[in-house]
Every structure is written in structure tokens, then in C-alpha cells.
Amino acid sequence: MKHTIIDLFEQSVKKYSDNTYLWENTTGTFEPTTYSQLHQLVYRYGAGLVKLGVKPKDSVALLSEGRNLWIASELAMFYAGAMSIPLSVKLEESNDLIFRLIHGEVSTIIVSSRELKKIRLIKDQLPKVERIVVLDQLDEYENLEIPLSDVLKLGDEYLAETKLEDFLKIGQAIQNDDVATISYTSGTTADPKGVMLTHRNYTANVEQALTCVDVKTEWTMLILLPLDHCFAHVVGMYAMMHEGASLATVPQGRSQIEALRNIPKSIQAVKPHIMLSVPSLAKSFKKNIETTVAKGGKTTQKLFNFALNLSIKYNKEGWNKGKGLWILAKPLISLFDKLVFSKVRMGLGGRMQFFIGGGALLDIDLQKFYYAIGIPMFQGYGLSESTPVISTNTPPLHRLGSSGILVKPMDLKICDEKGEEVPVGQSGEIVIRGENVMKGYWKNPKATAETVKDGWLYTGDMGYMHPEGFLYVLGRFKSLLISSDGEKYSPEGIEESIVQNSKIIQNIMLHNNQNPYTICVVQVDKSMVARGEEGLHQIKAELDKYRSGGQFAGTFPERWLPTTFILADEPFSEQNRMINSSLKLVRKAVEKCYGDRMNAAYVNKNYVNEANLKAIDNGM
């Protein structure tokens, strides 16, 4: 059965015509756009692209902050028969952006006025680009540039001179296996890989995700994640569309700081039922809650902390809350929820049902905090190559610390290094098969063949299945620490714990490739440490908290704890490619940058050395 994104949109418009689909604030208040209003705009927009010369299977790049026109632009491309190449606004034009535009064979760029300067700097190096559609009105336009208003006028002309059914035939000709988006992922290699996701990949993953999470038609989602990622596509744009629900975006403002300030304002205005989040935003919300409580005075703070600790102990890991004698605490928990946590929830709009977390793993203490205040933060798991959702915790079925239950229908197996399936409870590489598995990597058959074998996607992530059907993700299968005697260990749990429990360590990468001891590259908040040797001793003391006699002793085997460290010269960022767009550490990039110093650390383990002293004093 044919079920493309266009089919999904048309069905939703027919069923939920007068429902609000989009909320956007461009004038100081959030204004609604119904399904039928967006439908009309998309027809005009798509027809305009056809009139401009966009042809079926053309690559059209989309570079803009999240807004209504982002969603309208991608839908319009599909009605013109084109493929979308969604691009992150964080990309630098000098390397990552130009690579994607050339590699993706882009003929049309749709861009916001804010991002246009990046395109203008490199457009002379893009011979295949024939037109640049600018979403906003400008005083002047350069060569190849055309305002969206002109595209819509062209669309009106096209629809006036062509039968509507002839225009619609273009989009209706798209089949399930046709590519909808090429989503570039900055993995652990030098050049990003273009993940080809088909129309059926998307609609199938929407259907799969909705077997886990029951979205209500009356719900509104505030989307805090960039729209270019497939997680925002599936769980945000298209899952809400499928159920006739609505979606709100955060105004970007004139700067990154203003954009961040607009998040709490938007929460209060929209009063969302659900939000997509990442660990960094969740930590920020938690800090804001704690700061607000502290302003209430010592009595308020003591009451909140007592209620919070009691609720955390009562709830345990969610599935086992109130077990045993803890059932006696239920009346008190209910009282605290009414007196304390209900007021906290008002700070997040008052209607929040739960968060869904994507990207990096959520710290279990963070999950317990939100569960205690009555807004669970449910961890999910997936990757771009699986469109992305593989599993998620849900209101009726959850275990804090796990990545939840599997979407259906989908097959999953856990394999050892030889590719052999291992029993339930034993860890290995997570391998999946289903309609959500990507078509392959764009113009990269070698990487495709290495990743998808006989329909099975080899994720490169390590995990195990709990007997009750919950998936636990342990870290990267191929980034294991390997000792000199061949024993292996995943570093992610140690790294996350160190960052979570340290006020000065902001990022860390452990390393051991058949070496006599483990080392690490560490990034710190230099405003929190002293200069010179004293500062280096502070950092070492943070790492030693996990060793015998330390605050967190026994949490991890000592042989995998770092014996010495390399202090990073600069923060890990997307710009220096040490973290990717999903905020995950890019190990090969860190290893390449600090390779010489890492080799030196295996010769001399003394962390008080010239390179570290230079790094700690730099910029202070």
C-alpha cells in the first residue's frame, strides 16, 4: 500500500481540516495555522517551485531556523517531487555546509534571511545551484536569489493555467521507496554521510512510534530541537500531524542568548502537553527550578528538598514505585504533589504530561528528579539510520535507566563481535530490521554495505534486552576501552557519571586501546579552577573521587578509571567537530586533535606537564 508523507498530510487535512496544526510567534503572541490553511499555502508554494523549474528527484536544501515556513517548505518540495536536504543552522559555510551542498547535488536552496550570508559567501563555489529561495523579504536580492513571495505568485499563476489534478500528479507519483530526505550525520569519520530516508521510512516510523506513545488530538507539542533532524520530523512534525495535534516552535530572536530566553516565555504562552528535549536543556530546566525554589527562602527550600527526596525514594525506577512498605507513604506523596510539585509544574505551563528525550543518554538522577515532580522524562533510543525511533519509555510502560520498549513492528537482536545473536540479558551490538531502516548512504555504497546487511541495520551501539522487553543501551559497540590483555569495557557510563557529578568537568573522553592504563582528554570550566599546578591538582582530585576512598568509590572498576589526563585546549563543539549535531562525542576527532599528547601520556603519566600547564593558563 502506498503511504508517502504526502499521503499522510492529505489524510490529516481531510480528517482534521479545522484543527490548529502550527503555532508561531512573530508578532508578540502565538498565532494558529490550521491544517487547511497550511494545505493551501503548500499547494501555492509547491506549484511555485515547479514553475521555477524544480523537477522530480531534484535535491533541494533547506537552511533555516525552526518556524512554520520550515515545515511548509519541506512539504512544498515533496509536492514538486523533490528530495529535501535539511541542514543545521550550526553548520559553518567553510567546510560542513559546502560539503553537503556539493555532495548532495543541490540545485535549489531555500534559506532564511539570517542564514543567507553563509550561502552568499560560498555560492560561487556551487555551480549546480540554479536558484536560492529566500524566506524573508529583503531590500535587495543578489544573483539567483528570489523572495518566497515571488515563488507564491508563480504558484498562483501555475495553478491558474494548469489543472489542479495535473499539479497533484507530480507528488502522487512519489512511491514509498523514493527518497524523502538526505540527512547528513556527522559521525566519527572525516566526511559526513548522507542518510537516505524514504517516504515510507518516515510514515512507517510514525506508525511504529505511535504504538508506544498515545498522542491526543488536543495536545500541543513545543518543539525545542532543530527541525532538520529526523527525530524532530518523526516525533514532532509527522506524529503530531498523524493524530491531528498541534506543534509550536520557539522564536529565534536576534541572538542565541535571546533564543534561549524565548524558551521559558514560549512554555508559558503555549502551555505544552509534551516537549522533545535533550539532556542539556533538561539540566537547564532543573537548574531554573532549583533557583526559583531557593528564592522562596530556607523554609521553602527545605520543604521542597524533603518532598523531592521522599518522592524519589517512593518512585524508585517508576515501574516499581510504592512497592513494599513504601505504599504507606502514598498519602503523604499525594499531599506534597498538591502543595509543592503542582506549583513547580506551573513553571512548565501546567499542562505538561511528559518529556521525550533523544540524543545522548539521560542521566538516571535527572530522570528521577522529573519523575518526582510529576513530569516524567522518558528516555528513547534511535539513530538517523533508523529514521530514528527504535525504542522509548512510555507512560504505561517504563523503567528509568532503560531506553524503553521496542516500537512495533520491528525486529531486534543483540549480536557479538562475530555477528552471532546472544541470549536475552547478554550485551552486544544492537541490530534491527524493519520499515524504518534507511535506504542507504547517498553515493556511498561501501558504507551502506558495511552498515545494512540482508536488511539488518548494524547500529554500532552496544546494549542488552531485559527479560521484560526493555532495551538498555550501554554505549558505542565500536568505541570500547580495550586493555593490554584484551578485556573490553564501554566508556560512556563512566564519562557521563564524571560530567554529571563534577562542577568543573564539562566533557571527557576516556581512551585505552590495548594500553597498560586508561587515560582521558578532559574539558573543564576554567572559571572554576585555579591557574597552574593547583588547577591541575583540582582536576585530578575530581577524577580520583571514583577511586578507593573517594566519594564515588566502587561505582566502576578502577582499572578503567583514568590514571592521567590531557587537558583540552578548547571546548568540544560542533565547530571543531568534537561533538556532532546530536551532542554526542566524536571520538576520532578528539583522538586526531590530541593524538600526540595522548601518546605522550602513555610514556609519562605525570599530568603536571608543559602542555597541560599551557592549556590551563590559556585564556585565563
C-alpha positions as CSV (number, residue, x, y, z in Angstrom):
1,M,0.0,0.0,0.0
2,K,1.3,3.4,-0.9
3,H,1.8,5.7,2.1
4,T,4.1,8.6,1.5
5,I,4.4,11.8,3.5
6,I,2.1,13.5,1.0
7,D,-0.5,10.8,1.6
8,L,-0.1,11.3,5.4
9,F,-0.6,15.1,5.0
10,E,-3.6,14.8,2.7
11,Q,-5.3,12.3,5.0
12,S,-4.7,14.5,8.1
13,V,-6.0,17.6,6.3
14,K,-9.2,15.7,5.3
15,K,-9.7,14.4,8.8
16,Y,-8.6,17.4,10.9
17,S,-9.1,20.4,8.5
18,D,-10.1,23.0,11.1
19,N,-7.7,21.8,13.8
20,T,-4.7,24.0,14.6
21,Y,-1.5,22.3,13.3
22,L,1.1,25.1,13.9
23,W,1.6,27.8,16.5
24,E,4.1,30.5,15.8
25,N,5.0,33.8,17.4
26,T,6.2,36.5,15.0
27,T,4.2,39.4,16.4
28,G,4.5,39.0,20.2
29,T,1.7,36.4,20.5
30,F,1.4,32.8,19.2
31,E,-0.9,32.7,16.2
32,P,-2.6,29.5,14.9
33,T,-2.4,27.9,11.5
34,T,-4.9,25.2,10.7
35,Y,-4.3,22.1,8.7
36,S,-6.4,23.5,5.8
37,Q,-4.5,26.9,5.9
38,L,-1.2,25.1,5.7
39,H,-2.6,22.9,2.9
40,Q,-3.4,25.9,0.8
41,L,0.0,27.5,1.4
42,V,1.8,24.3,0.5
43,Y,-0.1,23.9,-2.8
44,R,0.8,27.5,-3.8
45,Y,4.4,27.0,-2.7
46,G,4.9,23.6,-4.4
47,A,3.4,24.9,-7.6
48,G,5.7,27.9,-7.5
49,L,8.7,25.6,-7.2
50,V,7.5,23.6,-10.2
51,K,7.1,26.9,-12.2
52,L,10.6,27.9,-11.1
53,G,12.0,24.7,-12.7
54,V,12.3,22.3,-9.8
55,K,11.9,18.8,-11.1
56,P,11.1,15.4,-9.6
57,K,14.1,13.9,-7.7
58,D,15.9,17.2,-7.6
59,S,17.8,17.9,-4.4
60,V,16.5,21.0,-2.5
61,A,18.5,22.2,0.5
62,L,16.6,23.8,3.4
63,L,18.6,26.0,5.8
64,S,16.5,27.9,8.3
65,E,15.7,28.3,12.0
66,G,12.6,26.4,13.1
67,R,9.4,28.1,12.0
68,N,6.2,27.5,10.1
69,L,7.8,28.1,6.8
70,W,10.4,25.4,7.5
71,I,7.6,22.8,7.6
72,A,5.8,24.4,4.7
73,S,9.0,24.4,2.6
74,E,9.7,20.7,3.0
75,L,6.1,19.7,2.3
76,A,6.2,22.0,-0.8
77,M,9.3,20.2,-2.1
78,F,7.5,16.9,-1.9
79,Y,4.6,18.2,-3.9
80,A,7.1,19.3,-6.5
81,G,8.5,15.7,-6.4
82,A,11.9,16.8,-5.0
83,M,14.1,15.4,-2.2
84,S,14.8,17.5,0.9
85,I,18.3,18.0,2.3
86,P,17.6,19.6,5.7
87,L,20.6,21.5,7.1
88,S,21.6,22.6,10.6
89,V,21.9,26.3,11.2
90,K,25.0,25.4,13.3
91,L,27.0,24.4,10.2
92,E,29.9,26.5,9.1
93,E,29.9,27.5,5.5
94,S,33.7,26.9,5.0
95,N,33.6,23.2,5.5
96,D,30.5,21.2,6.6
97,L,27.9,23.3,4.7
98,I,29.7,23.5,1.4
99,F,30.4,19.7,1.5
100,R,26.7,18.9,1.9
101,L,25.6,21.2,-0.8
102,I,28.1,19.8,-3.3
103,H,27.8,16.2,-2.3
104,G,24.0,16.4,-2.2
105,E,24.0,17.8,-5.8
106,V,21.7,20.6,-4.7
107,S,20.1,22.6,-7.4
108,T,17.8,24.8,-5.2
109,I,18.5,26.3,-1.8
110,I,15.7,27.5,0.5
111,V,17.1,29.8,3.1
112,S,16.1,32.3,5.8
113,S,17.5,35.8,5.7
114,R,19.5,35.1,8.9
115,E,21.3,32.2,7.2
116,L,21.6,33.8,3.8
117,K,25.0,35.3,4.5
118,K,26.5,31.8,4.7
119,I,25.2,31.0,1.3
120,R,26.3,34.2,-0.3
121,L,29.9,33.5,0.9
122,I,30.0,30.2,-0.9
123,K,27.5,30.3,-3.8
124,D,30.3,31.0,-6.4
125,Q,31.6,27.5,-5.4
126,L,28.3,25.9,-6.1
127,P,27.9,25.5,-9.9
128,K,24.9,23.2,-9.7
129,V,22.8,25.7,-7.7
130,E,20.3,27.3,-10.0
131,R,18.1,29.3,-7.6
132,I,18.0,30.5,-4.0
133,V,14.6,31.0,-2.4
134,V,14.7,33.5,0.5
135,L,12.0,33.0,3.1
136,D,12.0,36.6,4.2
137,Q,11.5,40.0,2.4
138,L,14.8,41.9,1.8
139,D,15.5,45.3,0.4
140,E,17.9,43.9,-2.1
141,Y,18.5,40.5,-3.7
142,E,21.6,39.2,-5.3
143,N,22.1,36.9,-8.3
144,L,20.0,33.7,-8.2
145,E,18.0,34.9,-5.2
146,I,14.2,35.1,-5.3
147,P,11.8,36.0,-2.4
148,L,9.3,33.5,-1.3
149,S,6.5,36.0,-2.1
150,D,7.5,35.8,-5.8
151,V,7.5,32.0,-5.6
152,L,4.0,32.0,-4.2
153,K,2.9,34.4,-7.1
154,L,4.4,32.0,-9.6
155,G,2.5,29.2,-7.8
156,D,-0.8,31.1,-8.2
157,E,0.0,31.6,-11.9
158,Y,0.8,27.9,-12.4
159,L,-2.4,26.8,-10.7
160,A,-4.4,29.2,-12.7
161,E,-3.1,27.9,-16.0
162,T,-2.8,24.2,-15.0
163,K,-5.5,21.8,-13.8
164,L,-5.0,21.1,-10.1
165,E,-5.1,17.4,-10.7
166,D,-2.2,17.7,-13.1
167,F,-0.1,19.5,-10.4
168,L,-1.1,16.9,-7.8
169,K,0.0,14.1,-10.1
170,I,3.6,15.2,-9.5
171,G,3.5,14.5,-5.8
172,Q,1.2,11.5,-6.2
173,A,3.8,9.8,-8.4
174,I,6.1,9.5,-5.5
175,Q,6.3,6.0,-4.2
176,N,7.1,4.5,-0.8
177,D,10.7,3.7,-1.7
178,D,11.5,7.2,-3.1
179,V,13.9,9.3,-1.0
180,A,12.3,12.0,1.1
181,T,15.3,13.4,2.8
182,I,19.1,13.1,2.8
183,S,20.0,13.7,6.4
184,Y,23.7,14.2,6.8
185,T,25.1,12.8,10.0
186,S,28.5,13.9,11.4
187,G,29.5,10.5,12.8
188,T,33.1,9.6,13.5
189,T,34.5,9.9,10.1
190,A,36.0,12.9,8.3
191,D,33.3,13.4,5.8
192,P,29.6,13.3,6.9
193,K,27.4,10.5,5.4
194,G,24.1,11.3,3.8
195,V,21.4,9.1,5.3
196,M,18.8,8.4,2.6
197,L,15.4,8.2,4.3
198,T,12.4,7.3,2.2
199,H,8.8,8.4,2.4
200,R,7.9,5.0,3.8
201,N,10.7,5.1,6.3
202,Y,9.1,8.2,7.8
203,T,5.4,7.1,7.7
204,A,6.4,3.7,9.0
205,N,8.4,5.1,11.9
206,V,5.5,7.4,12.8
207,E,3.2,4.4,12.9
208,Q,5.8,2.5,14.9
209,A,6.3,5.3,17.4
210,L,2.6,5.7,18.0
211,T,2.4,2.0,19.1
212,C,4.4,3.2,22.1
213,V,3.1,6.8,22.8
214,D,-0.5,7.7,22.7
215,V,-0.8,11.2,21.4
216,K,-4.1,13.0,22.0
217,T,-5.6,15.2,19.2
218,E,-6.0,18.1,21.7
219,W,-2.3,18.1,22.6
220,T,0.2,20.7,21.7
221,M,3.9,20.0,21.4
222,L,6.6,22.7,21.9
223,I,9.5,21.6,19.8
224,L,12.9,22.7,21.2
225,L,15.0,20.6,18.9
226,P,16.2,21.7,15.4
227,L,13.7,20.7,12.7
228,D,16.5,19.4,10.4
229,H,16.9,16.2,12.5
230,C,14.8,13.2,11.7
231,F,13.8,12.9,15.4
232,A,12.0,16.2,15.1
233,H,10.5,15.0,11.8
234,V,9.0,11.8,13.1
235,V,8.1,12.5,16.8
236,G,7.4,16.2,16.2
237,M,6.1,17.1,12.7
238,Y,4.7,13.9,11.4
239,A,3.5,12.1,14.6
240,M,1.5,15.2,15.6
241,M,0.2,15.5,12.1
242,H,-0.9,11.9,12.1
243,E,-3.1,12.5,15.2
244,G,-4.4,15.9,14.2
245,A,-2.5,17.5,17.1
246,S,-0.5,20.8,17.1
247,L,3.1,21.9,17.1
248,A,4.7,25.1,18.3
249,T,8.2,26.5,17.5
250,V,10.2,28.8,19.7
251,P,11.0,32.3,18.3
252,Q,14.7,32.5,17.5
253,G,15.3,36.2,18.4
254,R,18.3,38.2,17.2
255,S,20.9,36.2,19.0
256,Q,21.5,32.7,20.6
257,I,21.0,34.2,24.1
258,E,17.7,35.8,23.1
259,A,16.6,32.4,21.6
260,L,17.3,30.7,24.9
261,R,15.4,33.3,26.8
262,N,12.4,32.7,24.5
263,I,12.1,29.1,25.6
264,P,10.6,29.8,29.1
265,K,8.4,32.6,27.6
266,S,7.2,30.1,25.0
267,I,6.5,27.5,27.5
268,Q,4.3,29.9,29.5
269,A,2.5,31.1,26.4
270,V,1.9,27.7,24.7
271,K,1.4,25.6,27.8
272,P,2.5,22.4,26.0
273,H,1.4,18.9,26.8
274,I,4.7,17.4,25.6
275,M,8.2,18.5,24.7
276,L,11.1,17.0,22.9
277,S,14.3,17.6,24.8
278,V,18.0,16.8,25.1
279,P,20.0,16.4,28.3
280,S,21.5,19.9,28.2
281,L,18.0,21.5,28.1
282,A,16.7,19.2,30.8
283,K,19.6,20.2,33.1
284,S,18.9,23.9,32.4
285,F,15.2,23.5,33.3
286,K,16.2,21.6,36.5
287,K,18.6,24.4,37.5
288,N,15.9,27.1,36.9
289,I,13.5,25.1,39.1
290,E,16.1,24.9,41.9
291,T,17.0,28.6,41.6
292,T,13.3,29.5,41.8
293,V,12.8,27.3,44.9
294,A,15.9,28.8,46.6
295,K,14.5,32.3,46.1
296,G,11.5,31.3,48.2
297,G,13.7,31.1,51.3
298,K,15.2,28.4,53.5
299,T,11.8,27.0,54.7
300,T,10.6,26.6,51.2
301,Q,13.8,25.1,50.1
302,K,13.8,22.6,53.0
303,L,10.2,21.6,52.3
304,F,11.0,21.1,48.6
305,N,14.1,19.0,49.2
306,F,12.3,16.8,51.7
307,A,9.4,16.3,49.4
308,L,11.7,15.6,46.4
309,N,13.9,13.1,48.3
310,L,10.8,11.3,49.6
311,S,9.2,11.2,46.2
312,I,12.4,9.9,44.6
313,K,12.6,7.0,47.2
314,Y,8.9,6.2,46.7
315,N,9.0,6.2,42.9
316,K,12.2,4.2,42.6
317,E,12.6,3.3,38.8
318,G,9.0,4.1,38.0
319,W,7.8,0.6,37.3
320,N,8.3,-0.4,41.0
321,K,7.1,2.7,42.7
322,G,5.3,2.4,46.0
323,K,6.4,-1.2,46.5
324,G,6.5,-2.9,49.9
325,L,6.2,-0.6,53.0
326,W,6.5,2.5,50.8
327,I,2.8,2.1,50.0
328,L,2.2,3.7,53.4
329,A,3.8,6.9,52.1
330,K,1.3,7.4,49.3
331,P,-1.0,9.8,51.1
332,L,2.0,12.0,52.0
333,I,3.3,11.8,48.5
334,S,-0.1,12.9,47.2
335,L,-0.2,15.8,49.7
336,F,3.3,17.0,48.6
337,D,2.3,16.8,45.0
338,K,-0.6,19.1,45.6
339,L,1.2,21.5,47.9
340,V,4.7,21.6,46.3
341,F,5.1,19.9,42.9
342,S,1.9,21.3,41.3
343,K,3.3,24.8,41.7
344,V,6.6,23.7,40.1
345,R,4.7,22.2,37.2
346,M,3.1,25.6,36.6
347,G,6.6,26.9,35.8
348,L,6.4,24.5,32.8
349,G,3.0,25.7,31.7
350,G,0.8,23.5,33.9
351,R,-0.3,21.0,31.2
352,M,2.9,19.0,30.7
353,Q,2.4,15.3,30.5
354,F,6.0,14.2,29.9
355,F,9.2,14.9,28.0
356,I,10.7,12.6,25.5
357,G,14.5,12.7,25.5
358,G,16.6,12.0,22.4
359,G,20.2,12.3,21.5
360,A,22.6,11.5,24.3
361,L,21.6,9.2,27.2
362,L,19.7,10.9,30.0
363,D,21.3,10.6,33.4
364,I,19.1,8.5,35.7
365,D,19.2,11.0,38.5
366,L,17.9,13.6,36.1
367,Q,15.1,11.2,35.2
368,K,14.3,10.6,38.8
369,F,14.1,14.3,39.5
370,Y,11.5,14.9,36.8
371,Y,9.6,11.8,37.7
372,A,9.4,13.0,41.3
373,I,7.9,16.4,40.4
374,G,5.2,14.7,38.2
375,I,6.6,15.4,34.7
376,P,8.4,12.2,33.6
377,M,11.3,12.5,31.2
378,F,11.2,9.3,29.2
379,Q,14.4,8.2,27.5
380,G,14.1,7.0,24.0
381,Y,16.7,5.5,21.6
382,G,17.3,5.7,17.9
383,L,19.7,6.9,15.2
384,S,19.3,8.7,11.9
385,E,19.8,5.4,10.0
386,S,16.6,4.1,11.7
387,T,14.6,7.2,11.0
388,P,15.2,7.3,14.1
389,V,13.0,5.8,16.7
390,I,13.9,2.2,17.9
391,S,12.6,2.3,21.4
392,T,11.1,4.5,24.1
393,N,9.8,4.6,27.6
394,T,6.1,5.4,27.8
395,P,3.6,6.4,30.5
396,P,2.2,2.9,30.9
397,L,5.5,1.0,30.4
398,H,8.8,2.4,31.7
399,R,11.9,1.6,33.6
400,L,14.0,4.6,34.4
401,G,17.6,4.0,33.3
402,S,16.4,1.9,30.3
403,S,15.8,3.1,26.7
404,G,12.3,1.6,26.9
405,I,10.2,-0.9,24.9
406,L,10.6,-1.5,21.2
407,V,8.4,0.1,18.6
408,K,6.2,-2.3,16.6
409,P,6.5,-3.9,14.1
410,M,10.3,-4.2,14.2
411,D,12.8,-7.0,14.8
412,L,15.8,-6.5,17.1
413,K,18.7,-8.8,18.0
414,I,21.8,-8.4,20.1
415,C,25.0,-9.7,18.4
416,D,28.5,-10.5,19.5
417,E,31.6,-9.4,17.5
418,K,31.2,-12.4,15.1
419,G,27.6,-11.3,14.3
420,E,26.1,-14.2,16.3
421,E,22.9,-13.5,18.2
422,V,23.4,-13.6,22.0
423,P,20.8,-14.6,24.7
424,V,18.5,-12.1,26.4
425,G,20.4,-10.3,29.1
426,Q,23.7,-10.6,27.4
427,S,25.2,-7.4,25.9
428,G,26.4,-6.9,22.3
429,E,25.7,-4.8,19.3
430,I,22.1,-3.7,18.7
431,V,20.9,-4.8,15.3
432,I,17.5,-4.0,13.9
433,R,15.2,-4.8,10.9
434,G,12.0,-3.0,9.9
435,E,10.5,-0.5,7.5
436,N,12.3,2.3,9.4
437,V,15.8,1.1,8.2
438,M,17.3,3.6,5.9
439,K,17.6,3.1,2.1
440,G,21.4,3.6,2.4
441,Y,24.0,6.3,2.4
442,W,23.9,8.7,-0.5
443,K,26.6,7.9,-3.1
444,N,28.4,5.7,-0.6
445,P,27.7,2.0,-1.4
446,K,30.7,0.8,0.6
447,A,29.5,2.4,3.9
448,T,25.9,1.2,3.1
449,A,27.1,-2.4,2.7
450,E,29.0,-2.2,6.0
451,T,26.0,-0.9,7.9
452,V,23.0,-2.7,6.4
453,K,23.4,-6.4,5.7
454,D,20.5,-8.6,4.5
455,G,18.0,-5.9,5.6
456,W,19.5,-5.7,9.1
457,L,20.9,-2.4,10.4
458,Y,24.0,-2.7,12.5
459,T,23.8,0.3,14.8
460,G,27.3,0.3,16.2
461,D,25.7,0.7,19.7
462,M,26.1,-1.8,22.5
463,G,23.2,-2.9,24.7
464,Y,21.1,-5.7,26.0
465,M,17.5,-6.7,26.3
466,H,15.8,-7.1,29.7
467,P,13.7,-10.2,30.1
468,E,10.6,-8.0,30.4
469,G,11.2,-6.4,27.0
470,F,13.2,-3.2,27.9
471,L,16.2,-2.2,25.9
472,Y,19.3,-1.0,27.8
473,V,21.8,1.0,25.7
474,L,25.3,0.9,27.1
475,G,27.3,3.0,24.7
476,R,29.1,2.6,21.4
477,F,29.9,-1.0,20.5
478,K,32.9,0.1,18.4
479,S,34.4,2.6,20.9
480,L,35.2,0.2,23.7
481,L,38.1,0.6,26.0
482,I,40.4,-2.4,25.4
483,S,43.1,-3.3,28.0
484,S,46.5,-4.7,27.2
485,D,45.2,-8.2,28.0
486,G,42.2,-7.8,25.6
487,E,39.4,-7.2,28.1
488,K,36.8,-4.7,26.9
489,Y,34.7,-2.0,28.6
490,S,32.3,0.7,27.4
491,P,33.5,4.2,28.5
492,E,30.2,6.1,28.2
493,G,28.8,5.3,31.6
494,I,32.0,6.5,33.3
495,E,32.2,9.6,31.2
496,E,28.5,10.6,31.8
497,S,28.9,10.0,35.6
498,I,32.0,12.1,35.9
499,V,30.4,15.0,34.0
500,Q,27.2,14.7,36.0
501,N,28.9,14.7,39.3
502,S,31.5,17.4,38.7
503,K,31.1,21.1,38.8
504,I,34.3,21.8,36.8
505,I,34.4,19.0,34.3
506,Q,32.2,19.8,31.3
507,N,33.2,17.0,28.9
508,I,35.5,14.0,28.9
509,M,36.7,11.2,26.7
510,L,38.3,8.1,28.1
511,H,40.9,6.1,26.0
512,N,42.5,2.7,26.2
513,N,43.5,0.8,23.1
514,Q,45.4,-2.2,24.5
515,N,47.5,0.1,26.7
516,P,48.7,-0.6,30.3
517,Y,46.3,2.0,31.7
518,T,43.4,4.3,30.8
519,I,43.8,8.0,30.1
520,C,41.4,10.8,29.3
521,V,41.0,14.0,27.4
522,V,39.1,16.4,29.7
523,Q,37.4,19.8,29.1
524,V,36.9,22.0,32.1
525,D,35.2,25.2,33.1
526,K,38.3,27.3,33.5
527,S,36.5,29.9,35.6
528,M,36.1,27.2,38.3
529,V,39.7,26.1,38.6
530,A,42.9,27.8,39.7
531,R,45.8,28.5,37.4
532,G,49.0,26.4,37.1
533,E,49.7,23.3,39.1
534,E,47.0,23.9,41.7
535,G,44.3,23.8,38.9
536,L,45.7,20.6,37.5
537,H,45.6,19.0,41.0
538,Q,41.9,20.2,41.3
539,I,41.1,18.3,38.1
540,K,42.9,15.2,39.2
541,A,41.0,15.3,42.5
542,E,37.7,15.3,40.6
543,L,38.7,12.1,38.7
544,D,40.0,10.4,41.9
545,K,36.6,10.7,43.5
546,Y,35.9,7.4,41.8
547,R,38.9,5.6,43.2
548,S,39.3,3.9,46.6
549,G,38.5,6.2,49.4
550,G,36.7,8.7,47.1
551,Q,33.1,9.9,47.2
552,F,32.1,7.6,44.4
553,A,34.5,4.7,45.0
554,G,33.2,1.3,43.7
555,T,31.0,2.8,41.1
556,F,33.2,1.5,38.3
557,P,36.1,-1.0,38.1
558,E,39.3,1.0,38.9
559,R,41.3,-0.4,36.0
560,W,39.0,1.6,33.6
561,L,39.3,4.8,35.5
562,P,41.8,7.4,34.0
563,T,45.3,7.3,35.5
564,T,46.2,10.6,34.0
565,F,44.6,13.3,31.8
566,I,45.2,15.6,28.9
567,L,43.6,19.0,29.4
568,A,41.7,20.2,26.2
569,D,42.8,23.5,24.7
570,E,39.3,24.5,23.8
571,P,35.7,23.3,24.4
572,F,34.4,20.3,22.5
573,S,32.0,21.8,19.9
574,E,30.3,21.1,16.6
575,Q,32.6,23.8,15.0
576,N,35.7,21.8,15.8
577,R,33.8,18.5,15.1
578,M,34.4,17.0,18.5
579,I,30.7,16.7,19.1
580,N,28.1,16.1,16.5
581,S,24.7,17.6,15.9
582,S,23.2,15.1,18.4
583,L,25.6,16.4,21.0
584,K,27.5,13.0,21.0
585,L,31.2,12.8,21.4
586,V,33.1,12.3,18.1
587,R,36.0,10.2,19.4
588,K,38.0,10.0,16.3
589,A,38.1,13.8,16.0
590,V,39.3,14.2,19.7
591,E,41.9,11.4,19.1
592,K,43.1,13.1,16.0
593,C,43.4,16.5,17.6
594,Y,45.1,15.3,20.8
595,G,46.9,12.2,19.4
596,D,50.4,13.4,20.1
597,R,49.6,14.3,23.7
598,M,47.7,11.1,24.3
599,N,50.8,9.1,23.1
600,A,52.9,11.1,25.4
601,A,50.6,10.3,28.3
602,Y,51.4,6.6,27.8
603,V,55.1,7.4,28.1
604,N,54.9,9.7,31.1
605,K,51.7,9.6,33.2
606,N,52.5,12.8,35.1
607,Y,49.6,15.2,34.5
608,V,51.7,18.2,35.6
609,N,53.4,18.8,32.3
610,E,54.1,21.6,30.0
611,A,51.1,21.0,27.6
612,N,48.6,20.8,30.5
613,L,50.0,23.9,32.2
614,K,49.8,25.8,28.9
615,A,46.2,24.7,28.4
616,I,45.1,25.6,31.9
617,D,46.6,29.1,31.7
618,N,45.4,29.8,28.2
619,G,42.6,32.4,28.2
620,M,42.6,32.8,32.0
